[in-house]
Structure formats: C-alpha cells, structure tokens
C-alpha cells in the first residue's frame, strides 16, 4: 500500500488557496453586513445614549427671532410640547412673558421623528403642485425624521406664522452645499459632507446630523440636527410661502442644561443676535480638522495623517474598551498595527484644539 504523503504547501492545487481566500472574503462581507444592520446600535453603544429629542426648556436664536420650548399641552389624545416665539430687530434675551405661542410639537423618540400639530383651518402650500389648501380637520405633520438612510426620500413640513405650513420633498444625501444665511440678499454656502455626521454641544454631547437636498425650487438644501432641528431655524423658522426661507438662519441653541451649540454665522454683522447671556455674546466657529485614515476596512496596518495641530487619539473596541492611545504631532502621520486584533468593528476617537471626532473602523 502506498505511503501517505502530506500535501506540499508550495504545490497546492488551484482549489485549495481560493478556499482560504473565500473564507476571508466571506468574513469580510459578514462584517460589512453586520456593520450595515447595526449602525444605530453601534452609535448608541459607543456614545452611551440613544436619540436626542427636543426637550422642554431648550431655546433657539434664529436671525432676529428667539424660540423656546415651554410646557406641555394635550391635543386630542396626544401630549405635545409648546413652542413660543419672540421677535425683535435688536439683540435681546428671550423673555417668555413677552413671547407668543408659535406651535405644538411631539417627539417620537422610538421612531426618531418629530411631529407638529396643525389645527383645523390651517393653510398648507404644497411646493410640488403649488396648490394651497386649508385643513378641514386638525392634522399631525412630520417635521423631522432622523431614521432616514442615504438615498431615502422624505415628505416633511416647515412651519410659519399663524398656522401656515409648507409641504416639502427632499432626499437624504452624502454631501451638499447648504446656504446657511443671507448677506445683502446673496447666499452664503457651506459645504457639508459625510464627515459631518455628528455635531457636539459645549458639554461634548454628540448629536446626529443628516443632510438633505430638496427636489423643489426654491427650497434650499438643508441640514437637520437631532434635538435642535434645521440650521435654517426651528422648523425652518418663519418660511411664510418660502420667499424668505433661506434668509432664516440658526445662530445658536441652548438645551435645558445650558449646554450650547453655536453655528458661526454672523447675521446682519451683529453676532449679539445670539443670546447675549449664556452664550458669551458671540458666535464662534471651531477650527477645521482634516484627518485621513486608510485603509478602512483594514486587515493589518492603518495609517493616520493630520493636517491640523497636535492630535490626541484613542482606539476603542465597539464596547468602549480602550485599546491604544497616543499623540500625533502636527502635520505628520503614524501607523497603528491592528493585525493582532480580532476581526470586528472599532472606534477611533481623536481631539485637536478642543474639537472631537469619532470614526468607525472595520477590521477583517
């Protein structure tokens, strides 16, 4: 009987090596699928929180207007949060006793949506058909939907004064040029990309941010921030028939714990239009931070380069366990060896000049 000879690794048949490669490819595809299916859960597990709704006591400074959420009201069988509005041509602090009721909203935290309430007799303009109609009965309308995936189309409404609303259609996109305000009636554009998916309050609370491109002229492209709303103002401010919709701009926001968000836009060259108390009297922009990570997904070694000042970084497991940390000198690059780590999803958190970012890393 012939003696058994083990296979020579240098003479493996064409069916052996592809099997090994196929297993690696299958694992990689499985990781990508898990990453896609668990996107919201990964966000929550890393940041330790879920969706941030609009809360009682928060306030907005929008161009020459101020808004505040104050108290609940029962409409039909549902509880809504009341929004008040105050206007002035000069800078001022919000005074609830001098404000007027503006709208009622309802948070659906499980669905990551915010709804508004329109009473019977309200007027709606459909931008798709240009038809204006009046409601015979009260209606709940969608203001924000943070469950949208890229490529999804959404029909939502923007609120104006005196129970007016405008029906809009938009698509969630990867990047867009957004007109954030008007100066001498010329638009000022900011470019937003997929790197801008999280914004931070001054207490480092992370908030989801999604980009929308309108399918209807003249409604501009938009940015929605959870717990805050549109960068064109609360529920897009005062868009009465939308002749002036893109001239409304969110200057700053304060939640009910006094953490703030500042947009960096100077409306009419008067930064004091932001709240003068609690916001420091001005609007500041955080410096840009450009960090490159490649490759991602990664098998062995990941390269990090920065065009910003000194960068502090830390690599975490998906459960938040710290794995590696260090400092990247200005305008230099380093490598992180991930060959010894199990396949899966990791988080790289980095900070420069007080600006924080987090990126997901796939190891296969």
C-alpha positions as CSV (number, residue, x, y, z in Angstrom):
1,X,0.0,0.0,0.0
2,X,1.3,3.4,-0.9
3,X,2.6,5.6,1.9
4,X,0.5,8.7,2.7
5,X,2.3,11.9,1.8
6,X,1.1,15.2,3.3
7,X,0.5,18.0,0.7
8,X,3.3,20.3,-0.1
9,X,2.2,23.9,0.6
10,X,4.2,25.1,-2.4
11,X,2.3,22.7,-4.7
12,X,-1.3,23.2,-3.5
13,X,-3.9,22.7,-6.2
14,X,-5.9,25.6,-7.6
15,X,-8.9,24.6,-5.4
16,X,-7.0,25.0,-2.1
17,X,-5.8,28.6,-2.0
18,X,-9.1,30.0,-3.2
19,X,-10.9,28.3,-0.4
20,X,-8.7,30.1,2.1
21,X,-9.3,33.4,0.3
22,X,-13.0,32.7,0.1
23,X,-13.2,32.3,3.9
24,X,-11.6,35.7,4.3
25,X,-13.9,37.3,1.8
26,X,-16.9,35.7,3.4
27,X,-15.8,37.0,6.8
28,X,-15.3,40.5,5.4
29,X,-18.7,40.5,3.8
30,X,-20.3,39.3,7.0
31,X,-18.6,42.2,8.9
32,X,-19.9,44.7,6.3
33,X,-23.4,43.3,6.7
34,X,-23.3,43.4,10.5
35,X,-22.0,47.0,10.2
36,X,-24.9,48.0,8.0
37,X,-27.6,46.3,10.1
38,X,-26.3,47.5,13.5
39,X,-25.5,51.1,12.6
40,X,-27.8,52.7,15.1
41,X,-27.0,50.2,17.8
42,X,-23.2,50.9,17.3
43,X,-23.8,54.6,17.7
44,X,-25.7,54.1,20.9
45,X,-23.3,51.6,22.4
46,X,-20.3,53.8,21.9
47,X,-21.8,57.1,22.9
48,X,-23.9,55.6,25.7
49,X,-27.1,57.3,24.5
50,X,-29.9,56.9,22.0
51,X,-31.8,59.5,20.1
52,X,-31.9,63.1,21.5
53,X,-35.4,64.6,21.2
54,X,-36.3,68.3,21.5
55,X,-36.8,68.9,25.3
56,X,-38.7,71.3,27.5
57,X,-36.7,74.4,28.3
58,X,-34.4,74.4,25.3
59,X,-34.2,77.6,23.2
60,X,-33.1,78.8,19.8
61,X,-31.7,82.1,18.4
62,X,-32.8,82.4,14.8
63,X,-31.9,85.5,12.9
64,X,-33.9,88.2,14.7
65,X,-36.2,85.7,16.4
66,X,-36.0,83.6,19.6
67,X,-37.8,80.4,20.3
68,X,-38.3,78.4,23.5
69,X,-39.9,75.1,24.3
70,X,-42.0,75.6,27.5
71,X,-44.6,73.2,28.9
72,X,-46.9,70.5,27.6
73,X,-50.4,70.6,26.1
74,X,-52.9,67.8,25.4
75,X,-54.3,67.9,21.9
76,X,-56.7,65.1,21.1
77,X,-55.2,62.0,22.8
78,X,-51.5,63.1,22.5
79,X,-49.2,65.2,24.6
80,X,-47.3,68.0,22.7
81,X,-44.5,70.4,23.7
82,X,-45.4,74.0,23.3
83,X,-43.1,76.3,21.4
84,X,-43.1,80.1,21.9
85,X,-41.6,82.8,19.6
86,X,-40.3,86.3,20.3
87,X,-39.1,88.8,17.7
88,X,-37.0,92.0,17.9
89,X,-34.8,93.9,15.4
90,X,-32.2,94.4,18.2
91,X,-30.2,91.8,20.1
92,X,-32.1,90.6,23.2
93,X,-32.5,87.7,25.6
94,X,-35.6,85.5,25.4
95,X,-38.4,86.6,27.8
96,X,-41.3,84.1,27.9
97,X,-43.7,86.6,29.3
98,X,-43.2,88.7,26.1
99,X,-43.4,85.8,23.7
100,X,-46.3,84.4,21.6
101,X,-47.4,80.8,21.2
102,X,-45.9,79.5,17.9
103,X,-46.6,75.8,17.5
104,X,-47.0,72.4,19.3
105,X,-44.6,69.6,18.6
106,X,-44.4,65.9,19.6
107,X,-41.3,63.7,19.9
108,X,-41.4,60.1,18.7
109,X,-38.1,59.0,20.2
110,X,-38.5,55.4,19.2
111,X,-39.1,56.3,15.6
112,X,-36.5,59.2,15.8
113,X,-39.1,61.6,14.5
114,X,-40.6,65.0,15.4
115,X,-44.2,65.9,14.5
116,X,-46.1,69.2,14.5
117,X,-49.7,69.9,15.2
118,X,-51.9,71.9,12.8
119,X,-55.4,72.8,13.9
120,X,-58.4,72.9,11.7
121,X,-58.4,75.9,9.4
122,X,-54.6,75.9,8.9
123,X,-53.2,76.7,5.5
124,X,-50.8,74.4,3.6
125,X,-48.9,75.1,0.4
126,X,-47.7,72.0,-1.5
127,X,-44.5,73.0,-3.2
128,X,-44.7,70.0,-5.6
129,X,-48.0,71.1,-7.0
130,X,-48.1,74.8,-6.0
131,X,-51.6,74.1,-4.6
132,X,-52.7,76.0,-1.5
133,X,-55.3,74.3,0.6
134,X,-57.0,74.7,4.0
135,X,-57.4,71.8,6.5
136,X,-61.0,70.9,7.4
137,X,-59.7,68.9,10.5
138,X,-56.7,69.1,12.7
139,X,-53.6,67.2,11.3
140,X,-50.3,66.0,12.7
141,X,-47.4,66.7,10.3
142,X,-43.9,65.4,10.1
143,X,-41.2,68.0,10.9
144,X,-38.0,65.8,11.2
145,X,-37.1,62.2,10.5
146,X,-33.7,61.0,11.7
147,X,-34.3,57.4,10.8
148,X,-33.7,58.2,7.1
149,X,-31.0,56.3,5.3
150,X,-28.9,57.8,2.5
151,X,-31.0,57.9,-0.7
152,X,-34.3,57.9,1.1
153,X,-37.0,60.5,0.0
154,X,-39.0,62.2,2.7
155,X,-42.1,64.4,2.6
156,X,-42.0,66.9,5.5
157,X,-43.4,70.2,6.5
158,X,-42.0,73.6,7.6
159,X,-43.9,75.9,9.9
160,X,-44.7,79.5,9.5
161,X,-46.7,82.0,11.5
162,X,-50.5,81.9,12.0
163,X,-50.8,78.1,11.5
164,X,-49.3,78.2,8.0
165,X,-47.1,75.3,6.8
166,X,-45.3,74.3,3.6
167,X,-45.2,70.7,2.3
168,X,-41.7,69.9,1.1
169,X,-39.9,66.9,-0.5
170,X,-36.2,66.1,-0.1
171,X,-33.7,63.3,-0.3
172,X,-31.1,62.4,2.3
173,X,-27.6,62.7,0.7
174,X,-24.0,62.1,1.3
175,X,-22.8,65.7,0.8
176,X,-24.4,69.1,-0.2
177,X,-23.7,72.8,-0.5
178,X,-26.0,74.4,2.0
179,X,-27.0,78.1,2.0
180,X,-26.7,79.0,5.7
181,X,-27.8,82.6,5.5
182,X,-28.1,85.7,3.5
183,X,-26.0,88.8,3.5
184,X,-27.2,91.6,1.2
185,X,-29.5,89.0,-0.3
186,X,-26.6,86.9,-1.6
187,X,-26.4,83.3,-0.3
188,X,-23.5,82.2,1.8
189,X,-22.8,78.5,1.1
190,X,-21.2,76.0,3.4
191,X,-20.2,72.5,2.2
192,X,-21.3,69.6,4.3
193,X,-20.0,66.0,3.7
194,X,-20.3,62.5,5.2
195,X,-17.6,63.5,7.8
196,X,-20.2,65.9,9.3
197,X,-22.5,63.3,10.7
198,X,-22.0,64.4,14.3
199,X,-22.1,67.8,16.0
200,X,-21.2,68.4,19.6
201,X,-22.8,70.7,22.2
202,X,-20.4,72.5,24.5
203,X,-20.6,69.7,27.1
204,X,-19.4,67.3,24.3
205,X,-22.9,65.7,23.9
206,X,-22.9,64.2,20.4
207,X,-25.9,64.8,18.2
208,X,-26.7,63.2,14.9
209,X,-26.7,65.4,11.8
210,X,-28.2,64.5,8.4
211,X,-28.0,66.3,5.0
212,X,-31.0,66.9,2.7
213,X,-31.2,68.1,-0.9
214,X,-34.5,69.5,-1.9
215,X,-36.3,68.3,-5.1
216,X,-38.3,71.5,-5.2
217,X,-37.2,75.0,-6.0
218,X,-36.8,77.5,-4.3
219,X,-36.4,75.5,-1.0
220,X,-32.7,75.2,-0.3
221,X,-30.7,72.2,0.7
222,X,-30.9,71.6,4.4
223,X,-29.2,70.1,7.5
224,X,-31.1,68.6,10.4
225,X,-29.6,68.2,13.8
226,X,-31.3,65.9,16.3
227,X,-32.7,67.7,19.3
228,X,-32.2,71.1,17.5
229,X,-33.9,70.9,14.1
230,X,-33.0,72.7,10.9
231,X,-30.0,75.0,10.5
232,X,-32.4,77.4,8.8
233,X,-34.1,77.8,12.2
234,X,-36.6,76.0,14.3
235,X,-38.8,74.0,12.0
236,X,-37.2,76.3,9.3
237,X,-38.1,79.4,11.1
238,X,-40.7,81.7,9.5
239,X,-41.0,80.4,5.9
240,X,-44.3,82.0,5.1
241,X,-44.7,80.9,1.5
242,X,-40.9,80.5,1.4
243,X,-39.9,83.7,-0.3
244,X,-37.6,84.3,2.6
245,X,-36.9,80.7,3.8
246,X,-33.2,80.7,3.3
247,X,-32.7,84.1,4.9
248,X,-33.6,82.5,8.2
249,X,-30.6,81.0,9.9
250,X,-29.9,79.3,13.2
251,X,-27.4,81.3,15.2
252,X,-27.2,79.3,18.4
253,X,-29.1,76.8,20.5
254,X,-29.2,76.0,24.2
255,X,-30.5,72.8,25.8
256,X,-32.2,72.8,29.2
257,X,-28.9,72.1,31.0
258,X,-27.3,75.2,29.4
259,X,-25.1,73.2,27.0
260,X,-25.0,75.2,23.8
261,X,-24.4,74.8,20.0
262,X,-23.1,77.8,18.0
263,X,-23.2,77.9,14.3
264,X,-20.6,80.5,13.5
265,X,-22.9,82.5,11.2
266,X,-23.0,86.3,11.8
267,X,-26.5,87.5,10.9
268,X,-26.5,91.1,9.6
269,X,-23.0,91.5,11.0
270,X,-24.4,91.5,14.6
271,X,-23.2,88.4,16.4
272,X,-25.0,89.7,19.5
273,X,-28.2,88.4,17.8
274,X,-27.2,85.2,19.5
275,X,-28.3,85.2,23.2
276,X,-26.0,87.7,25.0
277,X,-26.3,85.8,28.3
278,X,-25.2,82.2,28.5
279,X,-23.7,82.2,25.0
280,X,-20.8,84.6,25.7
281,X,-22.2,87.3,23.5
282,X,-20.8,86.0,20.3
283,X,-20.8,83.1,17.8
284,X,-17.6,81.1,17.3
285,X,-16.6,78.6,14.7
286,X,-14.5,75.6,15.8
287,X,-11.3,75.3,13.7
288,X,-11.4,72.8,10.8
289,X,-9.8,69.4,11.4
290,X,-8.7,67.2,8.5
291,X,-7.7,63.7,9.4
292,X,-7.1,60.9,6.9
293,X,-7.5,57.2,7.9
294,X,-6.5,54.4,5.4
295,X,-7.2,51.8,4.6
296,X,-10.6,51.3,6.1
297,X,-11.6,48.5,6.2
298,X,-8.2,47.4,7.4
299,X,-6.5,44.0,7.7
300,X,-3.1,44.7,9.2
301,X,-1.8,48.3,9.5
302,X,-3.9,51.5,9.5
303,X,-2.3,54.9,8.6
304,X,-3.4,58.1,10.2
305,X,-2.3,61.5,8.9
306,X,-3.4,65.0,10.1
307,X,-3.3,68.5,8.6
308,X,-4.4,70.1,11.8
309,X,-2.5,70.9,15.0
310,X,-1.4,68.2,17.5
311,X,-3.9,65.3,17.6
312,X,-4.7,63.1,20.5
313,X,-6.2,59.8,19.5
314,X,-7.5,56.6,21.2
315,X,-8.7,53.3,19.7
316,X,-11.6,51.6,21.4
317,X,-13.5,48.4,20.9
318,X,-17.1,48.6,19.9
319,X,-18.0,48.1,23.6
320,X,-15.9,51.2,24.6
321,X,-12.8,49.3,25.9
322,X,-9.6,51.4,25.3
323,X,-7.0,49.5,23.3
324,X,-4.4,52.1,22.2
325,X,-3.8,55.8,22.5
326,X,-1.2,58.4,21.6
327,X,-0.4,61.8,20.3
328,X,0.1,62.7,16.6
329,X,2.4,65.7,16.1
330,X,1.1,68.5,13.8
331,X,1.1,67.7,10.1
332,X,2.6,64.2,10.5
333,X,1.4,60.6,10.1
334,X,1.6,57.4,12.1
335,X,0.6,53.8,11.8
336,X,-1.5,51.6,14.1
337,X,-0.8,47.8,13.9
338,X,-4.2,46.1,14.1
339,X,-3.0,42.7,12.9
340,X,-3.3,41.2,16.4
341,X,-6.9,42.4,17.0
342,X,-9.9,40.2,16.3
343,X,-12.0,41.0,13.3
344,X,-14.8,43.3,14.0
345,X,-15.7,47.0,14.4
346,X,-13.7,49.5,16.3
347,X,-13.9,53.2,17.1
348,X,-11.1,55.8,16.7
349,X,-11.7,58.9,18.8
350,X,-9.5,61.9,18.2
351,X,-9.3,65.5,19.5
352,X,-7.5,68.7,18.3
353,X,-7.9,72.2,19.7
354,X,-11.0,71.1,21.6
355,X,-12.7,69.7,18.6
356,X,-13.6,66.0,18.9
357,X,-14.5,63.4,16.2
358,X,-15.1,59.7,16.1
359,X,-14.7,57.3,13.2
360,X,-15.7,53.7,12.8
361,X,-13.0,51.2,11.7
362,X,-13.7,47.8,10.3
363,X,-11.0,45.1,10.9
364,X,-11.2,42.0,8.7
